[in-house]
Structure formats: structure tokens, C-alpha cells
Amino acid sequence: MRLNWNLAFGAAFLCVPVFAQTPVTAVPDPEALVKDADPKLEANKRLIYNLFREILEARHMELADKYLAPNFIQHNPNAADGLDALKKYFANSKAQPIAPKLKRPIVAMIAEGDMVAVFTPSERTDPKDKTKKYTTTGFDLYRIQNGRVVEHWDAAAKAGE
């Protein structure tokens, strides 16, 4: 059988992805993502939802003990392990009123076992054209024990990268 190069080239060209990204967008109601048929998974998701709302958004560090174990492990290269380190990291942040609903845009929240993953849209500058922006997906992953976060992962790079 003889290969038709024009046909092969045309088929290969059609298989090349078009570089037009669909933007990453948040769900309209992130609180709906907390709902789960499993009460334990829903409780874990609620813990993380409220951690975002009360600690990360409103900066109420006096509530951090409610969400994080004293010696939680931090895999973000810009932050040290432990609750005291987190409080120190946010020490210069002024507390804001706690909103009844999360303001941060969320794409998805998934819970399984003792883990909760939160996916968020992240806008970046195109390295090839600094005048353009694009979106990608950021994530935070939490391991929960006894109703508090004991470990955290994210996609953070060292500051300045």
C-alpha cells in the first residue's frame, strides 16, 4: 500500500491543536460545591470553605486554631510549617469583616477520604507577549484529621519565580 503524502500531511495538520484556550472560569455559587451525599466529606469541604472565608479572605487569625492543627505541614515553598508560622505570615494583614459567602472564585471542590482539593482560576501574563493574559488552574489540597487541617499542598513556586 502506497502512502498518500498530501492526505497524511493534511490529516496531521488537522490533528494539531489550535492554540486558542478556553478561559478557566469559576462556578456561580461556590457554596453549592460544599454539598455532598457523605456527611463526613461535606464536613471536610465545609471546613475548607470556611477556612478560605474566615482565615484566607477575612484574615481572622484568632480563628486559625479552629481550622489548623498546631503542627500542620506546609508544602508551599514560601511558608513554614505550623500554625504559629501561618499566624506570623499573616501578622501584618488587617482583619476584614467575614463575608457570609466566599468571594474567591472556585472552579471545583473535591473530597475523598481525609483529603479536600480546591481548584481556582489563576490569571497569568503570557511569557511570549507580556501585553496578553491567560488563565490556568491553581489548586490547594488539604489533609484533614480530627476536624483540622494537618497538611497542605499547592502549586506555588518560590517568590520571584
N, C-alpha and C positions, 0 to 999 in steps of 0.2 A: 504494500500500500504506500502510495506516494503522498508526502505531506504538502498541503497547500499552504505556503508561507503567508500569503495575503490573509487567508482565513485564520491561521494561527496567530498572526500579529494582531488582527482585528479583535479576536476573542481575548487575547492577553490585555489589549488596551481597555476593553470593556470591564475587565476584572480589576483594573487599577482603581483604588478608592478615590473618590472625589474628595478633595480636601476642603470641604465645607462642613464645619462642625455644627451639630445641633447643640445649642447652648444648654448647660445644666441648669435646671430650674427647680425651685422649691415647691413643695406641696402647699396648697392654700391654707390648710389647717393642720399645723404640726401636732397639735394636741390629739388629733384623731389617730396618730401613729402610736400613741401610748396604749390604746385598747388592744387587748389580747384575750383569747379564749382561756389561756392558762393564767390563773391569778398570780402565780409566782413571777412569771415573765412580765405580766402587766405591772406588778410592784417594782420589778427591776427597772423597767422602762420609765415608770413614774419617778423613781429615784433620780435617774439621769436627767430626765426632763426638768425636774425641779432644781437639780444641781446647776444646770445651764441657766435657768431663770434666776435663781436666788444668789448664786455664787459668781458664775462667769459673766452674767449680764448686769445684775444689780450690785455686785461686789460686796455682798454682806458676809464678810469673812467671819463674823461672830457665829454664823450658821454652818461653817465649814465642817465642824466636828460631827454634825448630823449626817453628813454625806460621805466623808472620807475617813478611812482608818488612820490612826496616828502615824503608822509607818508605811503608808501606801507607796508602791513602787511606781516611779515615773520614768517612762521611756522616751519622753521628749528631751532632746539634747540641750535645750535651753533652760531646763528646770531641774531642780534637785529633788530627790526622794523625800517623802514625808509631808505631813500636814503642816508642821512649823515652816518648812521651806515654801510651801504654797502660800501661806499667810504672809510670809516675808516678801515673796514675789509680787503680791498684790497690795503690799502695805501702803503704797503711795496712791492707790486708786480710791477715789471718793465714792462712798456708797450712794446708790440711787434708789428711788422707790422701786419696790418689787412689783413688776407688772403681773397681772393675773394670767397672761398668756405669754408664751415665748415669743420674742421678737426676732431672734436669729432664724434665718431661712434654713429649712431642713428638707432634704430630698427623701431620706428614708431613715427608719429606726428599726433595727432587727435585734431580737433577743433569742438566745438559745442557751439553756443551762444557766451558768452563772455569768454569762457574757452579754453585753449590750453594745451594739455598734450604731453610731450615728453618722450619717453621711450628709455633708453640706456642700452647697455650691461655693466655688472659690474662683474669684476673678483674678487673672494674671495678665501681665504685659507680655506681648509676643516678643520673644528674643530676636526675631528676624526683622521686625518692624515695630519699634518702640512706640509708635503712634497708635497701634492696634491693641485691643484687649481680646482675651478669650476666656472661657470658663472651663474649669475642670472640677473634679470632685475631691473634697477633703474628707477625712474621716477621723473619728475618735472611737476607740474601743476600750471598754471598761470591763474589768472583772470585779464581781461583787461577792462579798462574803458577809454573812450576818447583817445584811441591810446596809452595808457601806462599801464604798469603792476601795479595793485593795491593790489595784493595778490599772495603769492607763497607758495606752499606745496612741500615737497619731502619726501623721505624715510630715511633721515639722523637720525642717533642715536647720542646721546651726544658723544663728543670727548672722546676717550679712551675706548668706549664700543666695 
